[in-house]
Amino acid sequence: MKAFEIREFGIDKLAVAEHDEPRPGAYEVLVRMTAASLNYRDYMMVKGVYNPKLKRPMIPLSDGAGIVEEIGPGVKRFKKGDRVAGCFFQGWVDGPPTPEKVRQALGGSIDGVLREYVVFHEDGLVNVPQHLTELQAAALPCAGVTAWHALFEHNSPQPGETVLIQGTGGVSIFALQFAHAAGLKPIVTSSSHQKLQRAKQLGAAETINYKTTPDWDEQIRKLTGEGVDHVIEVGGSETMPRSLRAVRMYGAISVIGVLSGGDATVSPRPILMNSLRVQGIYVGSRAMFERMNRAISAHQIIPVVDRVFPWTELKEALEYMGTQQHFGKICLEF
Ligand SMILES: NC(=O)c1ccc[n+]([C@@H]2O[C@H](COP(=O)([O-])OP(=O)(O)OC[C@H]3O[C@@H](n4cnc5c(N)ncnc54)[C@H](OP(=O)(O)O)[C@@H]3O)[C@@H](O)[C@H]2O)c1
């Protein structure tokens, strides 16, 4: 079977290798991959920015879906023919994270999904929601679970509460779809007028162009009075200081991303003076994935897939991600 490999860092250095087809052992499931999706992490991983000490060769990408081809002895959760998606953390089934539970991250500390067949432990898979294609389901494991975790697993937001969503990438568009479905009031920022128009169609109550309105935190204060209830913080060093000014007293900031860098100097003062709840989010557990899928099914939510590339065109797909033209997810089809 064919598999992509990171041997040296750089998009141009990605290689395709021939591997033996794996066989499932006890409690393992052999999946024929049919779809995958890109996350910003994969872009950083291939470039050597995410983890310069990455073990190589490494098969890239955390997110994929496919069809169960064969099950090993003792497997109870799946049968041949089931449509499944892999969990980002293969060892985090439920409860709060521990160093042990987050040790095995696909396409990071262990080989990822960009290969024709993958053997998973049965505990590291979930069923694909019935109304979704595998391509749409391949968008879920990292970006979807992260947005779900941030919005609902630490808070019980009430309808009408405001949530600031930064940009229109994978995590942010899931956050917009989930917030809208839950009756929250999403405020979306973007560098693009066209993308903001699309965000409105998906339920954004207010939109702000962060290029033409660089003081967007002031604009949020004008729109909300006391500040937003919750911030989905994906921007990192450029956005964090403004997020601290845009949130209300005792509001929540979910710290997720580092799109503009990860070395912000943040004063502890506004956090303590405003009694803020600042929560780091690291994707999530399989139980969160399953709770998210239940909501996705109940609301018939369809992940927003911006563009689909053949899986062999990983380099083109990553280069496209680097241009930041996408809205939602970039997917790969096998
Ligand atoms: N902690 C976790 O578990 C976790 C999980 C998933 C992702 N992440 C992180 O979250 C971030 C987003 O990931 P993703 O996969 O959703 O990325 P993505 O799809 O590549 O998102 C790119 C979009 O982000 C927006 N953006 C870029 N710089 C921005 C800035 N300074 N302010 C506001 N928006 C900005 C842009 O939107 P516009 O074009 O609309 O301006 C851009 O198109 C990344 O840093 C990623 O590493 C963390």
Ligand as a Chemical Component Dictionary entry (heavy atoms), coordinates in Angstrom:
data_LIG
# 
_chem_comp.id                   LIG 
_chem_comp.type                 NON-POLYMER 
_chem_comp.pdbx_formal_charge   0 
_chem_comp.three_letter_code    LIG 
# 
loop_
_chem_comp_atom.comp_id 
_chem_comp_atom.atom_id 
_chem_comp_atom.alt_atom_id 
_chem_comp_atom.type_symbol 
_chem_comp_atom.charge 
_chem_comp_atom.model_Cartn_x 
_chem_comp_atom.model_Cartn_y 
_chem_comp_atom.model_Cartn_z 
_chem_comp_atom.pdbx_ordinal 
LIG N1  N1  N 0  -5.481  23.350 20.777 1  
LIG C1  C1  C 0  -5.991  22.467 19.935 2  
LIG O1  O1  O 0  -6.375  21.361 20.298 3  
LIG C2  C2  C 0  -6.123  22.852 18.502 4  
LIG C3  C3  C 0  -6.922  22.090 17.649 5  
LIG C4  C4  C 0  -7.087  22.536 16.342 6  
LIG C5  C5  C 0  -6.435  23.689 15.924 7  
LIG N2  N2  N 1  -5.635  24.357 16.776 8  
LIG C6  C6  C 0  -4.971  25.600 16.387 9  
LIG O2  O2  O 0  -5.993  26.535 16.105 10 
LIG C7  C7  C 0  -5.585  27.382 15.039 11 
LIG C8  C8  C 0  -6.599  27.255 13.902 12 
LIG O3  O3  O 0  -6.492  25.978 13.315 13 
LIG P1  P1  P 0  -7.274  25.634 11.983 14 
LIG O4  O4  O 0  -6.854  24.261 11.577 15 
LIG O5  O5  O -1 -8.714  25.946 12.147 16 
LIG O6  O6  O 0  -6.576  26.690 10.992 17 
LIG P2  P2  P 0  -6.945  27.159 9.543  18 
LIG O7  O7  O 0  -8.104  26.395 8.995  19 
LIG O8  O8  O 0  -5.690  27.156 8.751  20 
LIG O9  O9  O 0  -7.404  28.684 9.787  21 
LIG C9  C9  C 0  -6.872  29.701 9.025  22 
LIG C10 C10 C 0  -7.695  30.965 9.201  23 
LIG O10 O10 O 0  -7.446  31.579 10.448 24 
LIG C11 C11 C 0  -7.656  32.970 10.359 25 
LIG N3  N3  N 0  -6.550  33.750 10.918 26 
LIG C12 C12 C 0  -5.249  33.703 10.614 27 
LIG N4  N4  N 0  -4.566  34.617 11.313 28 
LIG C13 C13 C 0  -5.479  35.248 12.085 29 
LIG C14 C14 C 0  -5.402  36.306 13.028 30 
LIG N5  N5  N 0  -4.247  36.906 13.312 31 
LIG N6  N6  N 0  -6.549  36.682 13.633 32 
LIG C15 C15 C 0  -7.719  36.082 13.353 33 
LIG N7  N7  N 0  -7.851  35.077 12.477 34 
LIG C16 C16 C 0  -6.733  34.682 11.850 35 
LIG C17 C17 C 0  -7.794  33.288 8.876  36 
LIG O11 O11 O 0  -9.188  33.532 8.643  37 
LIG P3  P3  P 0  -9.679  34.650 7.617  38 
LIG O12 O12 O 0  -9.140  34.195 6.277  39 
LIG O13 O13 O 0  -11.137 34.603 7.745  40 
LIG O14 O14 O 0  -9.071  35.948 8.064  41 
LIG C18 C18 C 0  -7.316  32.021 8.201  42 
LIG O15 O15 O 0  -7.907  31.813 6.954  43 
LIG C19 C19 C 0  -4.168  26.937 14.681 44 
LIG O16 O16 O 0  -3.233  27.704 15.408 45 
LIG C20 C20 C 0  -4.127  25.498 15.132 46 
LIG O17 O17 O 0  -2.813  25.061 15.412 47 
LIG C21 C21 C 0  -5.455  23.962 18.045 48 
# 
loop_
_chem_comp_bond.comp_id 
_chem_comp_bond.atom_id_1 
_chem_comp_bond.atom_id_2 
_chem_comp_bond.value_order 
_chem_comp_bond.pdbx_ordinal 
LIG N1  C1  SING 1  
LIG C1  O1  DOUB 2  
LIG C1  C2  SING 3  
LIG C2  C3  SING 4  
LIG C2  C21 DOUB 5  
LIG C3  C4  DOUB 6  
LIG C4  C5  SING 7  
LIG C5  N2  DOUB 8  
LIG N2  C6  SING 9  
LIG N2  C21 SING 10 
LIG C6  O2  SING 11 
LIG C6  C20 SING 12 
LIG O2  C7  SING 13 
LIG C7  C8  SING 14 
LIG C7  C19 SING 15 
LIG C8  O3  SING 16 
LIG O3  P1  SING 17 
LIG P1  O4  DOUB 18 
LIG P1  O5  SING 19 
LIG P1  O6  SING 20 
LIG O6  P2  SING 21 
LIG P2  O7  DOUB 22 
LIG P2  O8  SING 23 
LIG P2  O9  SING 24 
LIG O9  C9  SING 25 
LIG C9  C10 SING 26 
LIG C10 O10 SING 27 
LIG C10 C18 SING 28 
LIG O10 C11 SING 29 
LIG C11 N3  SING 30 
LIG C11 C17 SING 31 
LIG N3  C12 SING 32 
LIG N3  C16 SING 33 
LIG C12 N4  DOUB 34 
LIG N4  C13 SING 35 
LIG C13 C14 SING 36 
LIG C13 C16 DOUB 37 
LIG C14 N5  SING 38 
LIG C14 N6  DOUB 39 
LIG N6  C15 SING 40 
LIG C15 N7  DOUB 41 
LIG N7  C16 SING 42 
LIG C17 O11 SING 43 
LIG C17 C18 SING 44 
LIG O11 P3  SING 45 
LIG P3  O12 DOUB 46 
LIG P3  O13 SING 47 
LIG P3  O14 SING 48 
LIG C18 O15 SING 49 
LIG C19 O16 SING 50 
LIG C19 C20 SING 51 
LIG C20 O17 SING 52 
# 
